[in-house]
């Protein structure tokens, strides 16, 4: 499963690039000729693709569903649930998609606006306070220190307040700490969660570390599994949003334009050599990272550069052309 970042802030940092494990360092031309000189290497019709620097990053579509879905979903204590509450949370889910979430995260990260202010603007612009069924009672929404979660907690709070609930937001610790409180429904009653991550957390909690995974690249199937296992621990869920924050792989927009690629399958077809992958140290051995890219898409990498987990090191390395493609998170504000 993916590791959730603690911040979406983007910084320009100097890089100490360390090539490891999968091919010879320098066997392609990172930062080189902008893709203007590529040659067919005879490997299945692809060409040797060099990195193309550029400040704008773009995620290549995971068209074969390598990644587990991690769409936003409101998690609710069954003890506090009501039709009016669920309907208000569903209105939030319906108003949000990944592009919108990227834009909102970008305002927090790049414009240095607070999650509360960005949430207030979004709720007003999306008309989320209009036409809601009216409920009553006190509802506390949990939030971690992760800005995206703070954003969603504030959106939930404002929308539920418009639906007649007396709302507050409580900052909580990690999932191990807050989930039991959410299940009990005494200290917190609502939490913005992620479909795949929560499904597997509950799966391991119920069935052990070696449990067969319940989450997959199929959203409907994963939500069904989450709903079923949630019922056993006192949780119910609103509708999942189209907005997803999951592992993704980005290239510079200039690279995507140069080689005409928008999906990972197209990247594999276009580029038979020259690719440099960047990401967390464990990437070469993880099925959602290098192993999955090789096995699912048939991608071949000349080398791997150990950087961070979807953070500024990886994004800067893509922008400068030190790597061709890197692991990011699909709702990162730097993609705005």
C-alpha positions, 0 to 999 in steps of 0.5 A: 500500500502507498505511504501518505505524505505529510505535506504537499508543499513544493520546494526546489531543493538541491539533489544528491542523486544516487543510482541503484540497482536496475541498470547502469547509471548514466546509460541514458541522458538525464536532462539532456537534449530535450528529446530531440535526438532519439533513435530506434534501438531495435527493441520491439519498435520503441526508441531510446527516450531521454528526459525532457526538463520542464516545470510543468508535471503531468501524471500518466494514466494508469490505464491497466489499474496497477495501483489500488484505488484510494478515492476519498470517502466519508467514514462515519460512526454507525452510532452517529449516522443518519440519512441527513448526515450521509446525504450532506457528505454525499453532496461533497463527494459528488462535487469533488474530482481529482482535478478539483482536489489538485487545484485546492491542494495547489492553493494550500501548497503554492499560495500558502492559503489555510485549508480552512480558507480554501475549504470555505471558498470551495463550499461557496463556489460549489453551492454545497450549502444549498438544498440540503436535508436538515438534521440535528445534533453535534458532530465532530469531524476528525482531521490529521495534520496532513493538509488534504485531510484538514481541507476535507474536514473543513469542507465536511464541517461547513456542509454539515453545518449547513445541513443543521448539525452543530459541527467542530473539527478535532485534530487527531493522531494516526489511524491506529489512534483515531480509528477506535474513537471513530468506531465508538462514535464518542469523540469523533463521528466523521473522518475523511478517509481513503478507500483502499488504504482503509480497506486494507487497514481494517483487513489486516486488523481483522485477518492478520498481516498475511490476509489476502488483499481486499482492495484492488484497482476496481473502485466498486469492488473495493467499496463493497469490501470496505462496506462489508468489513466496516459493518463488523466494526461499527463504521458506515460510509458515504459515497466515494468521490471521484477524487483520488489520492493514490500512487501515480507516475509523472513525467514533465509535460514537455516529455509527454508532448515530445513523445506523445504519451498520456498513459503508462501503456503508451510510454512502454510502447514509445520508449524501449530504453533510456528511462530513468525512474525515481522514487523511494528507496524501496521502489525497486522491490515493491509491486506498486512501483518498479516491479509493477511497472515492469510486470504490468506494463513491460516498461524497462528502466536503464537506472533507478534513482533513490529519492523521496516518497512523492515529495519535492526531491522526486518532483524537482528531479523530473523538472530538471531532467535528472529522472524521466519518470517519478512516483508522485501522488495523484492529488498533489498540488504541484500538478495544478 
